[in-house]
Amino acid sequence: MTDLIHPLTAGVRLRPAALDDALSCAEALTRSRAYMKRWEPVRPDTFYTVEGQVMRLTGLLAEQDAGRAMPWVLADEEDRVVGAMTLASIEHGPFRNARLGYWIDVDRAGEGLATAAVGRVCADARDRLGLHRVEAGTVVDNAASQRVLAKSGFEVIGTAPRYLHIDGAWRDHRLFQRILHDGPPRH
């Protein structure tokens, strides 16, 4: 797994998520809760606990074992989680697609970490997972996340009305995709 650890910037590296990250994830998500509220589903208070993060990570790691997800964390020099990236809904066959989701700790927002990590995740999606396409969506007024995607080579492909239930209401989302290569699917 050491070949899946990637230095990013400012003493932060991207590495596969582990169950041991539950405490650090709970701390970062709690610290960032108010900051991320506009972009997140309404979550129960238990989501922000160690137990809630153990449940979330257990599910993600089971999806990884089944080949349907790849969860990553951004970790600082002390191995504290300062963000996360997840390739979810991975499909093989002729589609070769995944959905990208991510968040950055409020204390590290604006440092370019998301852009650097999205680039690494897309490279891994292409080179290791053999995917052709990655898609992402943002609430229509999430300009910062849209800048990250644009800088990372994603293009707007449309707007989906009432796409996800975010911050207590069904919200329109701007949809993006990045084509990773045009070669045939690897089998």
Z-matrix of the N, CA and C atoms (Angstrom, degrees):
N
C 1 1.441
C 2 1.526 1 112.45
N 3 1.331 2 117.55 1 -11.76
C 4 1.459 3 118.67 2 -179.89
C 5 1.523 4 112.05 3 -63.92
N 6 1.342 5 118.21 4 -23.77
C 7 1.453 6 120.14 5 176.50
C 8 1.528 7 111.66 6 -72.85
N 9 1.342 8 117.04 7 -7.19
C 10 1.459 9 121.42 8 178.17
C 11 1.527 10 112.24 9 -101.28
N 12 1.335 11 117.67 10 7.24
C 13 1.457 12 121.90 11 177.67
C 14 1.524 13 107.41 12 -99.09
N 15 1.347 14 115.49 13 124.34
C 16 1.456 15 120.79 14 -174.53
C 17 1.521 16 110.95 15 -126.92
N 18 1.338 17 118.18 16 123.10
C 19 1.465 18 119.59 17 172.76
C 20 1.527 19 109.20 18 -65.15
N 21 1.328 20 116.39 19 141.05
C 22 1.462 21 120.51 20 177.70
C 23 1.521 22 109.05 21 -111.36
N 24 1.335 23 116.90 22 -93.90
C 25 1.459 24 121.24 23 178.79
C 26 1.518 25 108.47 24 -146.38
N 27 1.307 26 116.26 25 164.18
C 28 1.466 27 123.50 26 170.95
C 29 1.527 28 113.44 27 48.54
N 30 1.329 29 117.38 28 43.36
C 31 1.457 30 120.74 29 177.87
C 32 1.514 31 114.65 30 71.54
N 33 1.313 32 117.63 31 20.94
C 34 1.467 33 121.85 32 -179.64
C 35 1.515 34 108.76 33 -114.28
N 36 1.333 35 114.97 34 138.59
C 37 1.466 36 119.88 35 177.00
C 38 1.524 37 109.33 36 -125.29
N 39 1.303 38 115.30 37 155.02
C 40 1.459 39 124.04 38 175.87
C 41 1.515 40 106.78 39 -100.17
N 42 1.342 41 116.49 40 128.05
C 43 1.461 42 119.86 41 179.37
C 44 1.525 43 108.71 42 -145.81
N 45 1.328 44 117.40 43 159.99
C 46 1.465 45 119.95 44 176.99
C 47 1.530 46 111.18 45 -59.22
N 48 1.318 47 115.69 46 141.61
C 49 1.467 48 121.12 47 177.51
C 50 1.524 49 109.57 48 -68.81
N 51 1.329 50 115.46 49 152.87
C 52 1.466 51 122.50 50 177.90
C 53 1.524 52 108.21 51 -138.58
N 54 1.309 53 116.13 52 158.89
C 55 1.457 54 121.39 53 178.30
C 56 1.533 55 111.06 54 -59.45
N 57 1.321 56 116.89 55 -31.51
C 58 1.463 57 121.44 56 178.20
C 59 1.530 58 112.98 57 -63.98
N 60 1.323 59 118.41 58 -10.18
C 61 1.459 60 122.05 59 179.58
C 62 1.528 61 112.81 60 -82.74
N 63 1.327 62 118.33 61 -1.20
C 64 1.469 63 121.24 62 -173.36
C 65 1.526 64 112.61 63 -57.74
N 66 1.316 65 118.26 64 -48.56
C 67 1.464 66 120.82 65 -178.81
C 68 1.524 67 110.79 66 -61.63
N 69 1.308 68 116.71 67 -48.85
C 70 1.460 69 121.28 68 -178.18
C 71 1.529 70 111.58 69 -64.63
N 72 1.326 71 117.50 70 -38.44
C 73 1.474 72 121.01 71 176.15
C 74 1.525 73 110.08 72 -63.60
N 75 1.326 74 116.48 73 -44.95
C 76 1.469 75 120.22 74 179.76
C 77 1.524 76 110.22 75 -59.47
N 78 1.317 77 117.59 76 -42.64
C 79 1.467 78 120.94 77 179.87
C 80 1.530 79 111.49 78 -64.97
N 81 1.331 80 117.39 79 -46.52
C 82 1.465 81 120.99 80 -178.94
C 83 1.529 82 111.29 81 -66.39
N 84 1.321 83 117.09 82 -42.17
C 85 1.460 84 119.98 83 179.94
C 86 1.527 85 111.59 84 -67.98
N 87 1.320 86 117.44 85 -37.35
C 88 1.463 87 120.56 86 176.27
C 89 1.528 88 110.48 87 -64.12
N 90 1.319 89 116.14 88 -45.30
C 91 1.470 90 121.61 89 179.07
C 92 1.537 91 110.65 90 -61.59
N 93 1.314 92 117.69 91 -33.99
C 94 1.464 93 122.91 92 -174.00
C 95 1.529 94 113.23 93 -98.74
N 96 1.313 95 117.44 94 2.19
C 97 1.470 96 121.94 95 -172.54
C 98 1.530 97 112.75 96 -55.03
N 99 1.311 98 118.69 97 -52.48
C 100 1.468 99 121.16 98 -178.40
C 101 1.533 100 110.56 99 -65.74
N 102 1.328 101 116.46 100 -40.07
C 103 1.464 102 121.72 101 -179.66
C 104 1.533 103 111.33 102 -61.45
N 105 1.330 104 117.84 103 -41.35
C 106 1.463 105 122.01 104 -175.17
C 107 1.530 106 113.52 105 -90.52
N 108 1.317 107 118.05 106 -4.40
C 109 1.465 108 121.91 107 -174.13
C 110 1.530 109 112.92 108 -50.68
N 111 1.326 110 118.35 109 -43.83
C 112 1.478 111 121.99 110 -177.44
C 113 1.522 112 113.23 111 -63.36
N 114 1.322 113 117.67 112 -19.86
C 115 1.470 114 120.97 113 -173.14
C 116 1.525 115 112.45 114 -112.20
N 117 1.322 116 118.40 115 1.19
C 118 1.467 117 122.10 116 -171.75
C 119 1.527 118 111.81 117 -118.90
N 120 1.330 119 117.06 118 155.80
C 121 1.465 120 119.90 119 169.68
C 122 1.531 121 109.32 120 -64.99
N 123 1.312 122 116.42 121 157.83
C 124 1.455 123 119.64 122 172.36
C 125 1.527 124 106.28 123 -68.15
N 126 1.307 125 115.50 124 127.70
C 127 1.465 126 120.14 125 -176.18
C 128 1.521 127 109.90 126 -118.40
N 129 1.338 128 116.94 127 146.94
C 130 1.469 129 118.62 128 176.14
C 131 1.526 130 109.62 129 -68.98
N 132 1.322 131 116.33 130 155.57
C 133 1.460 132 120.46 131 179.46
C 134 1.527 133 112.12 132 -56.05
N 135 1.334 134 117.05 133 -30.71
C 136 1.470 135 120.35 134 -179.53
C 137 1.524 136 112.78 135 -63.64
N 138 1.333 137 117.90 136 -23.77
C 139 1.462 138 121.57 137 178.03
C 140 1.527 139 110.52 138 -58.06
N 141 1.321 140 116.97 139 -33.19
C 142 1.459 141 122.79 140 -174.57
C 143 1.525 142 113.21 141 -89.63
N 144 1.322 143 116.85 142 10.14
C 145 1.465 144 121.59 143 178.28
C 146 1.528 145 109.80 144 -100.89
N 147 1.315 146 115.35 145 165.63
C 148 1.468 147 120.10 146 175.82
C 149 1.524 148 109.43 147 -59.09
N 150 1.323 149 116.83 148 -44.42
C 151 1.473 150 120.61 149 -179.47
C 152 1.532 151 110.96 150 -61.09
N 153 1.330 152 115.98 151 -42.13
C 154 1.464 153 119.94 152 178.08
C 155 1.519 154 111.92 153 -62.82
N 156 1.327 155 116.63 154 -37.88
C 157 1.461 156 120.10 155 178.82
C 158 1.528 157 111.79 156 -74.95
N 159 1.326 158 117.51 157 -31.67
C 160 1.468 159 119.60 158 173.02
C 161 1.529 160 109.07 159 -61.37
N 162 1.324 161 117.18 160 -44.37
C 163 1.472 162 120.24 161 178.51
C 164 1.530 163 111.21 162 -62.35
N 165 1.334 164 116.54 163 -45.76
C 166 1.469 165 120.51 164 -179.15
C 167 1.526 166 110.82 165 -62.58
N 168 1.328 167 116.58 166 -47.84
C 169 1.462 168 120.21 167 -179.02
C 170 1.524 169 111.99 168 -67.03
N 171 1.325 170 117.61 169 -37.15
C 172 1.468 171 120.47 170 177.01
C 173 1.525 172 110.12 171 -59.01
N 174 1.327 173 116.25 172 -43.59
C 175 1.462 174 120.23 173 177.78
C 176 1.515 175 112.55 174 -64.39
N 177 1.328 176 116.64 175 -44.23
C 178 1.467 177 120.34 176 179.02
C 179 1.526 178 111.85 177 -63.72
N 180 1.329 179 116.91 178 -41.18
C 181 1.469 180 119.95 179 -179.41
C 182 1.527 181 111.26 180 -69.47
N 183 1.339 182 117.69 181 -32.69
C 184 1.472 183 120.34 182 173.95
C 185 1.528 184 110.00 183 -66.10
N 186 1.331 185 116.76 184 -40.60
C 187 1.474 186 120.56 185 176.53
C 188 1.532 187 110.33 186 -64.20
N 189 1.328 188 116.74 187 -37.55
C 190 1.469 189 120.43 188 176.64
C 191 1.524 190 109.96 189 -63.07
N 192 1.325 191 117.04 190 -46.79
C 193 1.470 192 120.90 191 179.78
C 194 1.523 193 111.70 192 -59.67
N 195 1.333 194 116.45 193 -31.14
C 196 1.471 195 121.15 194 179.09
C 197 1.527 196 112.39 195 -85.10
N 198 1.344 197 117.61 196 -1.27
C 199 1.458 198 121.26 197 178.72
C 200 1.518 199 113.57 198 80.61
N 201 1.333 200 117.57 199 14.43
C 202 1.471 201 120.93 200 -176.94
C 203 1.522 202 114.31 201 -104.54
N 204 1.339 203 118.31 202 -3.43
C 205 1.464 204 120.99 203 -179.30
C 206 1.522 205 109.55 204 -155.32
N 207 1.332 206 114.85 205 159.50
C 208 1.456 207 122.22 206 171.56
C 209 1.517 208 107.23 207 -140.65
N 210 1.346 209 116.73 208 100.79
C 211 1.465 210 120.35 209 178.81
C 212 1.528 211 111.79 210 -90.98
N 213 1.318 212 115.76 211 137.18
C 214 1.454 213 123.41 212 178.79
C 215 1.522 214 108.68 213 -125.86
N 216 1.327 215 116.14 214 157.54
C 217 1.455 216 121.47 215 166.70
C 218 1.517 217 108.63 216 -125.16
N 219 1.325 218 115.22 217 153.90
C 220 1.447 219 122.58 218 169.03
C 221 1.516 220 104.73 219 -99.13
N 222 1.317 221 117.67 220 124.27
C 223 1.459 222 122.14 221 -174.98
C 224 1.523 223 109.57 222 -124.79
N 225 1.343 224 115.85 223 140.81
C 226 1.457 225 120.72 224 179.72
C 227 1.528 226 110.99 225 -86.42
N 228 1.331 227 116.41 226 -170.35
C 229 1.469 228 121.36 227 -175.72
C 230 1.526 229 112.57 228 -60.19
N 231 1.340 230 117.54 229 -30.65
C 232 1.472 231 121.56 230 178.98
C 233 1.529 232 111.56 231 -91.84
N 234 1.318 233 117.15 232 10.33
C 235 1.464 234 124.79 233 -179.46
C 236 1.532 235 112.62 234 66.69
N 237 1.351 236 116.63 235 25.58
C 238 1.463 237 121.28 236 173.01
C 239 1.514 238 108.73 237 -82.77
N 240 1.313 239 116.28 238 138.37
C 241 1.460 240 121.88 239 179.36
C 242 1.528 241 108.96 240 -72.34
N 243 1.342 242 115.63 241 128.37
C 244 1.461 243 121.99 242 177.06
C 245 1.526 244 111.26 243 -123.39
N 246 1.325 245 116.14 244 14.14
C 247 1.457 246 121.07 245 177.85
C 248 1.511 247 110.01 246 164.52
N 249 1.320 248 114.96 247 175.29
C 250 1.469 249 120.17 248 179.90
C 251 1.519 250 109.72 249 -152.07
N 252 1.310 251 115.28 250 152.29
C 253 1.462 252 124.76 251 174.15
C 254 1.520 253 106.23 252 -132.11
N 255 1.312 254 116.71 253 139.22
C 256 1.460 255 119.66 254 176.61
C 257 1.519 256 110.03 255 -137.55
N 258 1.315 257 115.61 256 127.29
C 259 1.459 258 121.30 257 165.57
C 260 1.518 259 105.08 258 -92.41
N 261 1.327 260 117.08 259 118.58
C 262 1.461 261 122.14 260 -177.47
C 263 1.520 262 109.50 261 -122.41
N 264 1.307 263 115.37 262 167.99
C 265 1.474 264 121.75 263 178.42
C 266 1.525 265 111.13 264 52.26
N 267 1.324 266 116.28 265 42.14
C 268 1.466 267 120.43 266 179.29
C 269 1.518 268 108.70 267 -65.88
N 270 1.327 269 114.91 268 128.15
C 271 1.460 270 121.77 269 177.41
C 272 1.523 271 108.96 270 -120.85
N 273 1.315 272 115.08 271 139.08
C 274 1.461 273 120.75 272 178.19
C 275 1.524 274 108.14 273 -106.29
N 276 1.295 275 118.51 274 -153.49
C 277 1.459 276 120.32 275 -177.69
C 278 1.515 277 110.35 276 69.60
N 279 1.320 278 117.76 277 -147.74
C 280 1.461 279 119.56 278 -175.56
C 281 1.523 280 114.80 279 -74.05
N 282 1.349 281 118.62 280 -16.73
C 283 1.470 282 120.52 281 -177.53
C 284 1.533 283 111.48 282 -82.01
N 285 1.339 284 118.55 283 -48.29
C 286 1.480 285 123.89 284 177.71
C 287 1.529 286 110.77 285 51.13
N 288 1.316 287 116.47 286 60.60
C 289 1.454 288 123.54 287 -170.17
C 290 1.528 289 111.14 288 -131.14
N 291 1.329 290 116.20 289 156.55
C 292 1.467 291 122.24 290 171.41
C 293 1.520 292 108.63 291 -149.32
N 294 1.334 293 115.56 292 158.70
C 295 1.465 294 122.49 293 174.39
C 296 1.527 295 108.24 294 -102.18
N 297 1.321 296 116.14 295 135.84
C 298 1.456 297 122.28 296 -179.58
C 299 1.525 298 110.08 297 -104.41
N 300 1.330 299 114.95 298 131.96
C 301 1.453 300 121.44 299 171.17
C 302 1.516 301 108.29 300 -131.55
N 303 1.338 302 116.99 301 151.45
C 304 1.457 303 119.55 302 -178.63
C 305 1.517 304 111.42 303 -160.61
N 306 1.328 305 114.83 304 160.93
C 307 1.459 306 122.51 305 172.14
C 308 1.525 307 108.79 306 -151.65
N 309 1.330 308 114.77 307 154.42
C 310 1.462 309 122.05 308 178.33
C 311 1.523 310 107.74 309 -127.46
N 312 1.323 311 116.63 310 137.52
C 313 1.458 312 123.33 311 177.27
C 314 1.534 313 109.79 312 -53.55
N 315 1.327 314 116.00 313 137.47
C 316 1.461 315 121.66 314 -179.83
C 317 1.530 316 111.83 315 -53.42
N 318 1.326 317 117.46 316 -34.20
C 319 1.465 318 120.87 317 -179.26
C 320 1.526 319 113.27 318 -72.93
N 321 1.331 320 118.01 319 -11.90
C 322 1.469 321 121.64 320 -177.92
C 323 1.529 322 111.98 321 -119.59
N 324 1.329 323 117.28 322 3.62
C 325 1.470 324 121.04 323 -179.37
C 326 1.529 325 110.21 324 -62.55
N 327 1.319 326 116.06 325 143.72
C 328 1.454 327 121.53 326 176.53
C 329 1.510 328 115.21 327 84.81
N 330 1.329 329 117.95 328 6.21
C 331 1.471 330 121.12 329 -179.25
C 332 1.527 331 113.41 330 -95.33
N 333 1.314 332 118.17 331 0.43
C 334 1.459 333 120.87 332 -178.27
C 335 1.517 334 113.71 333 86.69
N 336 1.333 335 117.59 334 6.37
C 337 1.468 336 120.47 335 -178.21
C 338 1.528 337 111.83 336 -65.49
N 339 1.319 338 117.10 337 -41.94
C 340 1.471 339 119.60 338 -178.58
C 341 1.523 340 110.33 339 -62.48
N 342 1.314 341 116.92 340 -45.93
C 343 1.470 342 120.04 341 -179.50
C 344 1.528 343 110.85 342 -61.52
N 345 1.324 344 117.38 343 -45.20
C 346 1.467 345 120.53 344 179.45
C 347 1.523 346 110.77 345 -62.75
N 348 1.329 347 117.09 346 -43.05
C 349 1.466 348 120.39 347 -177.80
C 350 1.522 349 111.68 348 -70.01
N 351 1.328 350 118.18 349 -39.48
C 352 1.469 351 120.29 350 178.33
C 353 1.526 352 109.55 351 -60.05
N 354 1.322 353 116.93 352 -41.13
C 355 1.469 354 120.00 353 177.82
C 356 1.520 355 112.23 354 -60.55
N 357 1.337 356 117.09 355 -44.25
C 358 1.474 357 120.96 356 179.34
C 359 1.527 358 111.07 357 -65.95
N 360 1.327 359 116.77 358 -42.30
C 361 1.463 360 120.51 359 -179.44
C 362 1.529 361 110.16 360 -63.79
N 363 1.323 362 117.28 361 -40.94
C 364 1.472 363 119.78 362 178.59
C 365 1.528 364 110.98 363 -66.11
N 366 1.323 365 117.68 364 -37.84
C 367 1.465 366 120.29 365 176.39
C 368 1.523 367 110.41 366 -62.97
N 369 1.329 368 117.37 367 -42.44
C 370 1.460 369 121.22 368 177.73
C 371 1.535 370 110.80 369 -65.30
N 372 1.325 371 116.13 370 -40.38
C 373 1.469 372 119.98 371 178.56
C 374 1.526 373 110.71 372 -59.26
N 375 1.314 374 116.21 373 -40.27
C 376 1.471 375 121.05 374 179.74
C 377 1.526 376 111.26 375 -75.39
N 378 1.328 377 117.09 376 -52.61
C 379 1.462 378 121.24 377 -168.63
C 380 1.524 379 113.97 378 -80.83
N 381 1.321 380 117.83 379 -39.67
C 382 1.465 381 120.36 380 -176.40
C 383 1.523 382 112.30 381 -96.99
N 384 1.338 383 116.31 382 -40.70
C 385 1.472 384 119.66 383 -176.78
C 386 1.517 385 112.69 384 -91.73
N 387 1.319 386 117.43 385 -12.62
C 388 1.457 387 120.84 386 177.78
C 389 1.517 388 114.06 387 69.05
N 390 1.331 389 117.19 388 28.67
C 391 1.462 390 120.11 389 -179.10
C 392 1.522 391 110.97 390 -82.46
N 393 1.307 392 115.32 391 154.49
C 394 1.462 393 123.42 392 179.12
C 395 1.529 394 111.26 393 -98.04
N 396 1.341 395 116.81 394 -30.05
C 397 1.461 396 120.85 395 -169.10
C 398 1.523 397 109.97 396 -147.62
N 399 1.337 398 115.58 397 144.22
C 400 1.457 399 121.98 398 171.14
C 401 1.520 400 106.54 399 -125.88
N 402 1.326 401 116.04 400 135.27
C 403 1.461 402 120.32 401 177.93
C 404 1.523 403 109.62 402 -116.33
N 405 1.322 404 115.85 403 156.12
C 406 1.464 405 122.49 404 177.97
C 407 1.516 406 107.92 405 -151.12
N 408 1.316 407 115.64 406 157.18
C 409 1.455 408 121.00 407 176.71
C 410 1.508 409 110.11 408 -138.62
N 411 1.327 410 116.56 409 148.08
C 412 1.456 411 122.02 410 176.83
C 413 1.522 412 109.17 411 -132.87
N 414 1.323 413 116.33 412 149.90
C 415 1.454 414 119.90 413 169.09
C 416 1.534 415 105.94 414 -55.00
N 417 1.331 416 117.00 415 141.22
C 418 1.470 417 119.26 416 -170.66
C 419 1.526 418 114.57 417 -57.45
N 420 1.329 419 119.00 418 -26.03
C 421 1.462 420 119.20 419 -179.52
C 422 1.536 421 113.32 420 -101.01
N 423 1.328 422 117.92 421 17.42
C 424 1.462 423 121.14 422 176.76
C 425 1.540 424 108.90 423 -89.81
N 426 1.321 425 114.89 424 75.83
C 427 1.464 426 121.00 425 -175.05
C 428 1.525 427 112.33 426 -63.21
N 429 1.329 428 117.98 427 -36.69
C 430 1.469 429 120.20 428 -178.29
C 431 1.526 430 110.81 429 -63.02
N 432 1.316 431 117.39 430 -45.53
C 433 1.467 432 120.36 431 -179.93
C 434 1.526 433 110.54 432 -67.93
N 435 1.307 434 117.19 433 -35.18
C 436 1.462 435 120.09 434 177.58
C 437 1.522 436 111.07 435 -65.58
N 438 1.337 437 117.44 436 -36.00
C 439 1.477 438 120.69 437 175.33
C 440 1.526 439 110.73 438 -64.58
N 441 1.331 440 116.56 439 -41.98
C 442 1.470 441 120.32 440 177.66
C 443 1.523 442 109.50 441 -57.07
N 444 1.317 443 116.93 442 -49.34
C 445 1.468 444 120.58 443 -177.95
C 446 1.524 445 111.25 444 -64.25
N 447 1.331 446 117.70 445 -43.62
C 448 1.470 447 120.28 446 179.45
C 449 1.528 448 110.96 447 -61.77
N 450 1.340 449 117.18 448 -44.17
C 451 1.474 450 120.60 449 179.13
C 452 1.523 451 111.46 450 -65.68
N 453 1.334 452 116.86 451 -22.27
C 454 1.466 453 122.09 452 -177.43
C 455 1.521 454 112.44 453 -95.36
N 456 1.324 455 117.67 454 11.71
C 457 1.456 456 121.09 455 174.43
C 458 1.518 457 115.66 456 88.43
N 459 1.323 458 118.22 457 11.82
C 460 1.462 459 121.24 458 176.73
C 461 1.520 460 109.15 459 -83.91
N 462 1.327 461 115.39 460 149.74
C 463 1.460 462 120.98 461 176.10
C 464 1.521 463 109.06 462 -119.61
N 465 1.328 464 116.28 463 148.38
C 466 1.462 465 121.40 464 176.58
C 467 1.518 466 108.57 465 -71.76
N 468 1.345 467 116.06 466 132.10
C 469 1.464 468 119.21 467 177.90
C 470 1.531 469 112.30 468 -117.47
N 471 1.334 470 116.90 469 -2.45
C 472 1.460 471 118.77 470 176.50
C 473 1.511 472 112.59 471 153.58
N 474 1.308 473 114.09 472 -177.10
C 475 1.459 474 122.29 473 176.89
C 476 1.517 475 107.99 474 -124.52
N 477 1.307 476 116.16 475 133.19
C 478 1.467 477 122.13 476 179.84
C 479 1.528 478 108.63 477 -108.73
N 480 1.333 479 117.06 478 113.76
C 481 1.457 480 119.62 479 178.92
C 482 1.528 481 111.66 480 -67.12
N 483 1.333 482 115.84 481 139.05
C 484 1.466 483 122.33 482 175.35
C 485 1.539 484 111.39 483 46.98
N 486 1.309 485 116.20 484 49.65
C 487 1.468 486 123.63 485 -171.12
C 488 1.524 487 113.68 486 -75.42
N 489 1.355 488 116.76 487 -46.87
C 490 1.460 489 121.17 488 -178.98
C 491 1.528 490 109.70 489 -136.05
N 492 1.341 491 115.03 490 152.55
C 493 1.459 492 120.51 491 176.51
C 494 1.525 493 107.67 492 -86.78
N 495 1.326 494 115.40 493 102.67
C 496 1.462 495 123.20 494 -173.35
C 497 1.524 496 108.60 495 -123.92
N 498 1.332 497 116.44 496 133.78
C 499 1.457 498 122.38 497 176.84
C 500 1.532 499 111.65 498 49.45
N 501 1.322 500 115.83 499 40.66
C 502 1.460 501 121.10 500 172.28
C 503 1.517 502 117.38 501 88.47
N 504 1.333 503 118.60 502 4.56
C 505 1.471 504 120.30 503 179.79
C 506 1.529 505 109.73 504 -150.30
N 507 1.331 506 115.18 505 158.53
C 508 1.462 507 120.18 506 174.09
C 509 1.520 508 107.56 507 -73.30
N 510 1.328 509 116.87 508 120.47
C 511 1.465 510 121.94 509 -173.72
C 512 1.525 511 111.47 510 -113.38
N 513 1.333 512 114.20 511 140.54
C 514 1.458 513 120.37 512 171.67
C 515 1.524 514 108.21 513 -67.49
N 516 1.331 515 115.53 514 145.93
C 517 1.464 516 121.49 515 179.65
C 518 1.523 517 110.64 516 -129.45
N 519 1.318 518 115.14 517 143.56
C 520 1.456 519 121.29 518 170.09
C 521 1.524 520 105.94 519 -88.56
N 522 1.328 521 116.24 520 129.58
C 523 1.461 522 122.15 521 -176.95
C 524 1.526 523 110.41 522 -103.13
N 525 1.332 524 115.07 523 140.97
C 526 1.459 525 122.98 524 -177.13
C 527 1.525 526 109.60 525 -130.46
N 528 1.314 527 115.90 526 157.32
C 529 1.466 528 121.12 527 170.78
C 530 1.521 529 108.93 528 -143.69
N 531 1.322 530 113.72 529 155.13
C 532 1.463 531 120.71 530 170.51
C 533 1.510 532 106.91 531 -130.82
N 534 1.319 533 115.71 532 120.45
C 535 1.466 534 121.43 533 174.53
C 536 1.526 535 106.49 534 -82.66
N 537 1.331 536 115.99 535 123.31
C 538 1.466 537 121.24 536 -173.10
C 539 1.520 538 113.03 537 -88.42
N 540 1.318 539 117.73 538 -29.11
C 541 1.467 540 122.59 539 177.96
C 542 1.522 541 107.81 540 -169.10
N 543 1.322 542 116.02 541 167.47
C 544 1.459 543 120.57 542 178.79
C 545 1.515 544 112.74 543 -116.11
N 546 1.328 545 117.10 544 13.68
C 547 1.464 546 120.13 545 178.56
C 548 1.519 547 111.45 546 -77.19
N 549 1.325 548 117.17 547 170.47
C 550 1.460 549 120.71 548 178.49
C 551 1.530 550 111.55 549 -69.52
N 552 1.318 551 117.81 550 157.83
C 553 1.461 552 120.53 551 177.33
C 554 1.529 553 110.62 552 -60.97
N 555 1.333 554 115.51 553 140.12
C 556 1.468 555 120.34 554 172.91
C 557 1.518 556 107.12 555 -84.05
N 558 1.307 557 116.75 556 141.62
C 559 1.473 558 119.31 557 -179.36
C 560 1.489 559 111.96 558 -106.72
